Amino acid sequence: MIVFGPPGSGKGTQAKRLGEKFKLPVISTGDLLRKEIELKTEIGKKAQKLMSQGKYVPKEVVDILLLNRLKKADARAGAIFDGYPRTMEQQEFLVKRLHNHKILGVLVDVSDQEINKRLGGRRACICGHIYHLKFNPPKKAGRCDVCGEKLFIRNDDKPEVIKQRLGIYHEQTEPLLEYWTNVKSLIRVDGEQKIEKVFKDIVKKLQNYKI
C-alpha cells in the first residue's frame, strides 16, 4: 500500500496503524533519510540541507535507500509506503520494481486550509516535545511543560515553508493519484476527521480489495 496525503495530513500515523494491523513494515523515505542524517553520512548531510529548506532529496538518492530497505526479510510479504512516491518518476520506478505485486493507493485527503492550521500552530522544544497552540497547548504560554525551555517554530512549520511544501505536493504528487484512480486502486478518505475514524474508514474500504 502507498499512503498519500499532503504534509501534515496524518498519513504517517495511518501508515503506522496499517502496518501494525496487517503486520507489514512501514517504509518511510523520511525515516530512511533521518537515519542517514543521524549517522552523519554524506547522503545525510546533503539531505539535511535540502530538507531544512522544505525541498525534496533527489530521486536517485531516495531510490538507493528504498531498494536497500526492500531487500530486508520483513518486506518480502509486502509493505506500507509512507511519503513515497512523490513524483511521477518515483512512481514509475516503484510500479516497475513491484510489477508482480498488487499495489493499492490510500489518500488521506486534507484541505490546504486545514494543513496551514495544523502545521502553523505547532511549537517545538529542544528536549523533543511538540505542542500545538490549539490542540495541545503548553500550560505556560511559550514554555515547555517538561523542561521549561522556550518553545520555537521549526523551520518546516514556518508559513513560507508550509506554502512551498504544499506547492510541491500539488505540483508533483497530486498528479500521481490519476494513475491509481484509472487502475481502480485508490482508496480516498476524509483526513479531517478524528484519527480513529480515518483509520476505520480506510480498513472498511480495504475490505473491497480483500486485504
C-alpha positions in Angstrom: 0.0 0.0 0.0 1.1 3.6 -0.7 -0.3 6.2 1.7 -0.7 9.5 0.0 -1.6 12.9 1.5 -0.2 16.5 1.9 2.3 17.3 4.6 0.6 17.4 7.9 -2.3 15.2 6.8 -1.6 12.5 9.3 -0.6 9.9 6.6 2.3 8.8 8.7 0.1 7.9 11.7 -2.3 6.0 9.4 0.6 4.2 7.7 1.9 3.1 11.1 -1.5 1.8 12.2 -2.0 -0.1 8.9 1.4 -1.7 9.3 0.5 -2.9 12.8 -2.8 -4.3 11.7 -1.5 -6.1 8.7 1.9 -7.0 10.2 3.8 -5.2 7.4 6.8 -2.9 7.7 6.2 0.8 7.1 8.8 2.1 4.7 9.2 5.9 5.1 11.8 7.6 3.0 11.8 10.3 5.6 12.8 7.9 8.3 15.4 6.4 6.0 16.9 9.8 5.3 16.8 10.8 9.0 18.8 7.7 9.8 21.4 8.8 7.3 21.4 12.3 8.9 21.8 10.7 12.4 24.7 8.6 11.1 26.2 11.8 9.5 26.8 10.1 6.2 27.4 12.1 3.0 23.8 11.4 1.9 22.6 12.5 5.4 24.5 15.9 5.2 23.1 16.7 1.8 19.6 15.6 2.8 19.6 17.7 5.9 20.4 20.8 4.0 17.6 20.3 1.4 15.0 19.2 4.0 15.7 22.3 6.1 14.7 24.4 3.1 11.5 22.4 2.5 12.9 20.8 -0.6 12.9 17.1 -1.6 16.0 15.0 -1.8 17.0 13.9 -5.4 15.3 10.8 -6.8 18.5 8.8 -7.3 19.4 9.1 -3.6 15.9 8.0 -2.4 15.8 5.1 -4.8 19.0 3.6 -3.5 17.8 3.9 0.1 14.4 2.4 -0.9 15.9 -0.6 -2.8 18.2 -1.4 0.2 15.2 -1.4 2.5 13.1 -3.6 0.2 15.8 -6.3 0.3 15.3 -6.9 4.0 13.4 -10.0 5.1 10.5 -8.3 6.7 9.5 -6.7 3.4 9.1 -9.9 1.4 5.4 -10.3 2.2 4.6 -6.7 1.4 5.0 -3.2 2.8 3.3 0.1 3.6 4.9 3.1 1.8 4.7 6.4 3.6 6.0 9.5 1.7 7.0 7.6 -1.4 6.5 8.0 -4.3 6.2 11.8 -4.5 7.0 12.3 -8.2 6.0 10.6 -11.5 9.5 9.3 -11.9 9.5 7.7 -8.5 6.0 6.1 -9.1 7.1 4.7 -12.5 10.2 3.3 -10.7 8.1 1.7 -8.0 5.4 0.2 -10.3 8.2 -1.3 -12.5 10.0 -2.7 -9.5 6.9 -4.2 -8.0 5.2 -5.3 -11.2 4.4 -8.8 -9.8 2.7 -7.4 -6.8 -0.7 -5.8 -6.2 -0.4 -2.1 -5.2 -3.1 0.0 -3.6 -3.1 3.7 -3.1 -4.6 5.3 0.1 -5.3 9.0 0.0 -5.7 10.8 3.4 -7.4 13.9 1.9 -7.0 17.2 3.8 -7.5 20.8 2.6 -4.7 23.4 2.4 -6.6 25.5 5.0 -6.6 22.6 7.5 -2.9 21.9 6.8 -2.0 25.5 7.5 -3.9 25.4 10.7 -2.2 22.1 11.8 1.4 22.9 10.9 1.2 26.7 11.6 0.2 26.0 15.2 2.9 23.6 16.1 5.6 24.6 18.5 8.7 22.6 19.4 11.2 22.3 22.3 14.8 21.4 22.3 14.0 18.5 24.5 11.9 16.9 21.8 8.4 17.7 23.0 5.9 19.0 20.4 2.9 21.3 21.2 0.1 22.8 19.3 -1.4 26.2 20.1 -4.9 24.9 19.7 -4.9 21.1 20.0 -2.2 20.6 22.6 -1.0 24.0 24.1 1.6 24.2 26.9 0.4 25.1 30.4 2.5 28.2 30.3 2.5 30.1 27.0 5.7 29.8 25.1 7.3 27.4 27.6 7.8 23.6 27.6 5.8 21.8 30.3 8.6 19.3 30.8 11.9 21.3 30.9 10.6 24.9 30.9 12.7 25.9 27.9 11.3 28.5 25.4 9.4 26.9 22.5 10.2 27.7 18.9 8.7 27.2 15.4 10.5 24.5 13.5 11.8 25.7 10.1 9.4 23.4 8.2 6.4 24.8 10.1 7.1 28.4 9.1 4.4 29.9 6.8 6.7 30.3 3.8 8.0 26.7 4.1 4.5 25.3 4.5 3.4 27.2 1.4 6.3 25.8 -0.5 5.7 22.2 0.7 2.1 22.4 -0.3 3.0 23.8 -3.7 5.4 20.9 -4.3 2.7 18.4 -3.2 0.1 19.8 -5.6 2.5 20.1 -8.5 4.4 16.8 -8.2 2.5 14.4 -6.0 -1.2 15.0 -6.7 -0.9 14.1 -10.4 0.1 10.6 -9.3 -3.4 9.9 -8.0 -4.8 9.9 -11.5 -2.9 6.6 -12.3 -4.3 4.8 -9.2 -7.8 6.1 -10.0 -7.6 4.9 -13.6 -6.5 1.4 -12.5 -9.2 1.4 -9.8 -6.8 1.0 -7.0 -7.2 4.2 -5.0 -8.9 4.5 -1.6 -9.9 8.0 -0.7 -10.8 9.0 2.9 -11.6 12.3 4.7 -8.5 13.1 6.7 -10.1 15.9 8.6 -11.9 13.5 10.9 -10.5 12.2 14.1 -7.6 9.8 13.8 -9.6 6.7 14.8 -12.4 7.5 12.3 -9.9 7.9 9.5 -8.3 4.6 10.3 -11.7 2.8 10.5 -12.7 4.3 7.1 -9.5 3.0 5.5 -9.9 -0.5 6.9 -13.5 -0.6 5.8 -12.7 0.3 2.3 -9.8 -2.1 2.1 -12.3 -4.9 2.6 -13.4 -4.4 -1.0 -9.9 -5.4 -2.1 -9.8 -8.5 0.1 -6.8 -7.2 2.1 
